[in-house]
Amino acid sequence: MIGVAQEGASVSITGLGCQVPERVVRNDELSQYVETSDEWIQERTGIKERRIAAESEALSDVALPAARAALAQAGLEGSDIDLLIVATVTPDMAFPSTGAILADRLGAVDAAAYDLSSGCTGFMYAIAQAYGMLAAGLATRALVVGGDLLSRILDWSDRSTLVLFGDGAGAVVLEATPGGGFLGFELGADGAGGMHLWLPGSGSRIFDDADKHVKMNGREVFKFATRVLVRSAQDVLARCGATIDDVDVYIPHQANVRIIEHATKKLGIPSERVVINVDRYGNTSSGSIPLALADAEADGRLRPGKLVLMTGMGAGLSWGSALIRWTKEAA
Ligand SMILES: CC(C)(COP(=O)(O)OP(=O)(O)OC[C@H]1O[C@@H](n2cnc3c(N)ncnc32)[C@H](O)[C@@H]1OP(=O)(O)O)[C@@H](O)C(=O)NCCC(=O)NCCS
């Protein structure tokens, strides 16, 4: 799916917030659980540490402060929101949705609230969907949360996945703006590759031996990631009549620094325009892009007029890009 923003339907991000759990887990600590080393993890992934949620925390607990920060930045109350989407594969529970739980905790009474599941691409799908509902006049102010506590579904004895992921959440407010904002989206999925990154036993399909832990064919996912990050970005840029030279801030999914470096090189974007925080958070799945957006804002890169390119990819296998002309003054 690919498309550009409708004429006269400017929708932008007017608030941004993020939250990560307090506990920092460095690579060395993981070698207590599996045979690995700080050296291997840093060399193959660029990850140094990640955050891991406390036992008492569920996704909505981590997402709530992120959502509150995004609302505060937009100058809104929870009651101003009429659409709340939570992109996640680790909701508090299958139902009620974490969207409904969060809407209640924020006072977003009567807002449409639900969860959206598309692995690490979830946040990109969710902002495209919120954009569409706002542009169509179905909603007026949307809160989109991307977050996951992947530590809950990892096999803590499987070194091929344990070292890659972390917990965290980010949130954005979407509203109509006089100009600028989202310019276009490109989203897609290839279910044929789905079994390269999956969670057997997590739904209605019955497996004899499912242990409800993430399974991954790292090499296949690596090949897929390097391919789609480049192609999806190029497609959305071309459809919007932009080139990579126009992009001021590039936010790729934070899975592995080698994947990001590959995409950066192939796209031909200078490294100083690329946002990288996978070293501090690992891959936070649906939280990855909004956490990186928050980092870019914190270091002063997100200013009105800047062209921001975001591309996510993950389970599905799926991918998604968005191009946005930033409109919000830094907090
Ligand atoms: C997982 C990934 C880091 C592995 O890197 P790689 O360079 O492909 O490494 P390989 O899988 O070839 O493994 C190399 C060796 O390291 C070993 N190894 C794997 N994980 C290890 C770990 N955590 N610590 C130490 N050694 C490890 C392997 O067993 C293998 O040993 P062998 O050569 O004796 O068989 C890489 O494939 C990757 O990033 N894939 C994409 C994953 C991803 O992003 N998933 C989420 C997408 S949203």
Ligand as a Chemical Component Dictionary entry (heavy atoms), coordinates in Angstrom:
data_LIG
# 
_chem_comp.id                   LIG 
_chem_comp.type                 NON-POLYMER 
_chem_comp.pdbx_formal_charge   0 
_chem_comp.three_letter_code    LIG 
# 
loop_
_chem_comp_atom.comp_id 
_chem_comp_atom.atom_id 
_chem_comp_atom.alt_atom_id 
_chem_comp_atom.type_symbol 
_chem_comp_atom.charge 
_chem_comp_atom.model_Cartn_x 
_chem_comp_atom.model_Cartn_y 
_chem_comp_atom.model_Cartn_z 
_chem_comp_atom.pdbx_ordinal 
LIG C1  C1  C 0 20.817 -12.479 15.163 1  
LIG C2  C2  C 0 22.022 -11.883 14.477 2  
LIG C3  C3  C 0 22.588 -10.758 15.346 3  
LIG C4  C4  C 0 23.068 -12.968 14.365 4  
LIG O1  O1  O 0 24.236 -12.429 13.738 5  
LIG P1  P1  P 0 25.027 -13.254 12.642 6  
LIG O2  O2  O 0 26.233 -12.465 12.315 7  
LIG O3  O3  O 0 24.039 -13.563 11.548 8  
LIG O4  O4  O 0 25.429 -14.512 13.434 9  
LIG P2  P2  P 0 25.101 -16.046 13.079 10 
LIG O5  O5  O 0 23.645 -16.325 13.269 11 
LIG O6  O6  O 0 25.728 -16.336 11.742 12 
LIG O7  O7  O 0 25.907 -16.779 14.199 13 
LIG C5  C5  C 0 27.318 -16.756 14.255 14 
LIG C6  C6  C 0 27.762 -17.609 15.404 15 
LIG O8  O8  O 0 27.466 -16.927 16.631 16 
LIG C7  C7  C 0 26.714 -17.796 17.492 17 
LIG N1  N1  N 0 25.799 -16.980 18.288 18 
LIG C8  C8  C 0 24.487 -16.690 18.027 19 
LIG N2  N2  N 0 24.021 -15.896 18.995 20 
LIG C9  C9  C 0 25.032 -15.693 19.860 21 
LIG C10 C10 C 0 25.151 -14.933 21.051 22 
LIG N3  N3  N 0 24.130 -14.239 21.572 23 
LIG N4  N4  N 0 26.344 -14.917 21.685 24 
LIG C11 C11 C 0 27.384 -15.601 21.201 25 
LIG N5  N5  N 0 27.336 -16.331 20.065 26 
LIG C12 C12 C 0 26.168 -16.371 19.417 27 
LIG C13 C13 C 0 26.013 -18.741 16.556 28 
LIG O9  O9  O 0 25.674 -19.930 17.226 29 
LIG C14 C14 C 0 27.056 -18.957 15.492 30 
LIG O10 O10 O 0 27.996 -19.888 15.948 31 
LIG P3  P3  P 0 28.624 -20.985 14.920 32 
LIG O11 O11 O 0 29.358 -20.161 13.896 33 
LIG O12 O12 O 0 29.499 -21.771 15.824 34 
LIG O13 O13 O 0 27.463 -21.717 14.367 35 
LIG C15 C15 C 0 21.685 -11.341 13.067 36 
LIG O14 O14 O 0 21.382 -12.409 12.208 37 
LIG C16 C16 C 0 20.511 -10.391 13.081 38 
LIG O15 O15 O 0 20.593 -9.289  13.610 39 
LIG N6  N6  N 0 19.378 -10.776 12.457 40 
LIG C17 C17 C 0 18.194 -9.921  12.433 41 
LIG C18 C18 C 0 17.451 -10.077 13.735 42 
LIG C19 C19 C 0 16.420 -9.032  13.954 43 
LIG O16 O16 O 0 16.652 -7.875  13.739 44 
LIG N7  N7  N 0 15.230 -9.437  14.430 45 
LIG C20 C20 C 0 14.173 -8.570  14.751 46 
LIG C21 C21 C 0 13.578 -7.916  13.556 47 
LIG S1  S1  S 0 12.272 -6.857  13.989 48 
# 
loop_
_chem_comp_bond.comp_id 
_chem_comp_bond.atom_id_1 
_chem_comp_bond.atom_id_2 
_chem_comp_bond.value_order 
_chem_comp_bond.pdbx_ordinal 
LIG C1  C2  SING 1  
LIG C2  C3  SING 2  
LIG C2  C4  SING 3  
LIG C2  C15 SING 4  
LIG C4  O1  SING 5  
LIG O1  P1  SING 6  
LIG P1  O2  DOUB 7  
LIG P1  O3  SING 8  
LIG P1  O4  SING 9  
LIG O4  P2  SING 10 
LIG P2  O5  DOUB 11 
LIG P2  O6  SING 12 
LIG P2  O7  SING 13 
LIG O7  C5  SING 14 
LIG C5  C6  SING 15 
LIG C6  O8  SING 16 
LIG C6  C14 SING 17 
LIG O8  C7  SING 18 
LIG C7  N1  SING 19 
LIG C7  C13 SING 20 
LIG N1  C8  SING 21 
LIG N1  C12 SING 22 
LIG C8  N2  DOUB 23 
LIG N2  C9  SING 24 
LIG C9  C10 SING 25 
LIG C9  C12 DOUB 26 
LIG C10 N3  SING 27 
LIG C10 N4  DOUB 28 
LIG N4  C11 SING 29 
LIG C11 N5  DOUB 30 
LIG N5  C12 SING 31 
LIG C13 O9  SING 32 
LIG C13 C14 SING 33 
LIG C14 O10 SING 34 
LIG O10 P3  SING 35 
LIG P3  O11 DOUB 36 
LIG P3  O12 SING 37 
LIG P3  O13 SING 38 
LIG C15 O14 SING 39 
LIG C15 C16 SING 40 
LIG C16 O15 DOUB 41 
LIG C16 N6  SING 42 
LIG N6  C17 SING 43 
LIG C17 C18 SING 44 
LIG C18 C19 SING 45 
LIG C19 O16 DOUB 46 
LIG C19 N7  SING 47 
LIG N7  C20 SING 48 
LIG C20 C21 SING 49 
LIG C21 S1  SING 50 
# 
